[in-house]
Amino acid sequence: MHYSKNGTMNTYGYPTGQNDRLECIKLKNSGQNAFVVATFTYGTHTIGSTTISNYLSSIKDYSDNTYSFEYGHGKLLSVKRNGAVIATY
């Protein structure tokens, strides 16, 4: 797994700080090159007059599907796959 720590991409280990976040997941089989199976994108969400960063906004998978997340009042409202709603909360 790859994650960013203070804006720098790191390999291995795990996020340990408040602003650390998972950037992608790579699969590496023995004797083969690693390839990305999922990429994570983050954004901000506003609750009242407060803007909060590091909300997961989308995940793109190996099959080129994009899952996007909609939030309201700090809670997950819906999940879309390639623009079509697949779950609401």
TORTOR-458376 format. One record per residue: residue in three letters; x, y, z of N, C-alpha, C in turn. Coordinates in steps of 0.1 Angstrom, whole numbers, padded with zeros to 4 digits, always signed. Layout:
AlaXYZXYZXYZ
...
//
This chain:
Met+0008-0012+0000+0000+0000+0000+0009+0012+0000
His+0004+0023-0006+0011+0035-0006+0002+0046+0000
Tyr+0009+0054+0008+0001+0065+0014+0009+0078+0014
Ser+0003+0089+0016+0010+0102+0016+0011+0106+0031
Lys+0023+0111+0034+0026+0117+0047+0031+0130+0045
Asn+0024+0140+0049+0028+0154+0048+0031+0157+0033
Gly+0022+0152+0024+0023+0155+0010+0034+0147+0002
Thr+0041+0137+0009+0051+0129+0003+0046+0115+0002
Met+0048+0109-0010+0043+0095-0011+0053+0085-0004
Asn+0048+0076+0004+0056+0066+0011+0052+0052+0007
Thr+0060+0043+0008+0057+0029+0004+0059+0021+0017
Tyr+0049+0012+0019+0049+0003+0030+0046+0010+0043
Gly+0046+0003+0054+0042+0009+0066+0027+0013+0066
Tyr+0023+0022+0074+0009+0026+0075+0008+0040+0080
Pro-0003+0047+0076-0005+0061+0081-0005+0062+0096
Thr+0001+0072+0101+0002+0073+0116-0003+0087+0120
Gly-0003+0097+0112-0007+0110+0116-0020+0114+0111
Gln-0025+0125+0116-0039+0130+0113-0040+0133+0098
Asn-0030+0138+0091-0032+0141+0077-0026+0131+0067
Asp-0022+0119+0073-0017+0108+0064-0030+0102+0058
Arg-0028+0097+0046-0040+0091+0040-0035+0081+0029
Leu-0043+0071+0027-0041+0060+0018-0042+0066+0004
Glu-0032+0064-0005-0033+0070-0019-0037+0059-0029
Cys-0031+0047-0027-0034+0036-0037-0031+0023-0030
Ile-0036+0012-0036-0033-0001-0033-0027-0008-0045
Lys-0015-0014-0044-0008-0021-0055-0008-0036-0051
Leu-0009-0044-0062-0007-0058-0061+0006-0062-0067
Lys+0014-0070-0060+0027-0074-0066+0028-0089-0063
Asn+0027-0097-0074+0029-0111-0073+0044-0114-0074
Ser+0048-0125-0068+0062-0129-0068+0068-0129-0083
Gly+0078-0122-0085+0085-0122-0098+0078-0114-0109
Gln+0068-0106-0105+0061-0097-0114+0061-0083-0110
Asn+0058-0074-0119+0057-0060-0115+0045-0057-0108
Ala+0045-0047-0099+0034-0042-0092+0024-0034-0101
Phe+0011-0035-0098+0002-0027-0106-0009-0022-0096
Val-0014-0011-0099-0024-0004-0090-0038-0011-0092
Val-0044-0015-0081-0057-0021-0081-0068-0011-0077
Ala-0064+0000-0069-0073+0010-0065-0065+0023-0062
Thr-0071+0034-0066-0066+0047-0063-0076+0055-0055
Phe-0072+0062-0045-0081+0069-0036-0079+0084-0038
Thr-0090+0092-0039-0090+0106-0040-0097+0112-0029
Tyr-0092+0123-0023-0098+0130-0012-0102+0144-0015
Gly-0111+0149-0007-0116+0163-0009-0120+0169+0004
Thr-0127+0180+0003-0132+0186+0016-0147+0185+0016
His-0152+0187+0028-0166+0187+0031-0169+0198+0041
Thr-0180+0206+0038-0183+0217+0047-0195+0213+0056
Ile-0194+0215+0068-0204+0214+0078-0207+0227+0084
Gly-0218+0233+0081-0221+0247+0086-0210+0256+0080
Ser-0203+0263+0088-0192+0272+0083-0178+0266+0085
Thr-0178+0253+0088-0165+0246+0090-0162+0237+0078
Thr-0150+0239+0072-0146+0230+0061-0136+0220+0067
Ile-0139+0207+0064-0131+0196+0069-0124+0190+0057
Ser-0111+0187+0058-0104+0181+0047-0102+0166+0049
Asn-0097+0159+0039-0094+0145+0039-0106+0136+0039
Tyr-0117+0141+0034-0129+0132+0032-0126+0124+0019
Leu-0129+0111+0020-0127+0102+0008-0138+0106-0002
Ser-0133+0111-0014-0143+0115-0024-0145+0105-0035
Ser-0135+0097-0038-0137+0087-0049-0126+0076-0048
Ile-0130+0065-0053-0120+0053-0055-0121+0049-0069
Lys-0110+0047-0076-0110+0042-0090-0104+0028-0089
Asp-0111+0018-0094-0105+0005-0094-0098+0000-0106
Tyr-0093-0012-0106-0085-0017-0117-0093-0018-0130
Ser-0106-0020-0128-0115-0022-0140-0120-0008-0145
Asp-0114+0003-0140-0117+0016-0145-0130+0021-0140
Asn-0136+0015-0130-0148+0020-0124-0145+0031-0114
Thr-0153+0041-0113-0151+0051-0103-0162+0052-0093
Tyr-0159+0050-0081-0169+0050-0070-0168+0064-0063
Ser-0179+0072-0063-0178+0085-0057-0187+0085-0045
Phe-0184+0094-0035-0191+0094-0023-0196+0108-0020
Glu-0209+0109-0017-0215+0122-0014-0218+0123+0001
Tyr-0215+0134+0007-0216+0136+0022-0226+0147+0025
Gly-0232+0147+0036-0241+0158+0041-0240+0158+0056
His-0237+0169+0062-0237+0171+0076-0227+0161+0083
Gly-0216+0158+0075-0205+0150+0081-0208+0135+0080
Lys-0219+0131+0073-0222+0117+0071-0223+0113+0057
Leu-0220+0101+0054-0221+0095+0040-0236+0095+0036
Leu-0239+0101+0025-0253+0101+0020-0255+0091+0008
Ser-0245+0090-0001-0247+0081-0012-0234+0077-0018
Val-0234+0066-0025-0223+0060-0032-0227+0059-0047
Lys-0219+0063-0056-0222+0062-0070-0211+0054-0077
Arg-0214+0046-0087-0205+0039-0095-0206+0044-0109
Asn-0196+0051-0114-0196+0056-0128-0208+0066-0130
Gly-0211+0073-0119-0222+0083-0119-0236+0078-0116
Ala-0238+0065-0115-0251+0059-0111-0251+0056-0096
Val-0262+0060-0090-0263+0058-0075-0265+0043-0073
Ile-0256+0037-0064-0257+0023-0061-0261+0021-0046
Ala-0260+0032-0038-0264+0030-0024-0267+0044-0019
Thr-0278+0045-0010-0281+0057-0003-0282+0054+0012
Tyr-0279+0064+0020-0280+0062+0034-0288+0073+0041
//
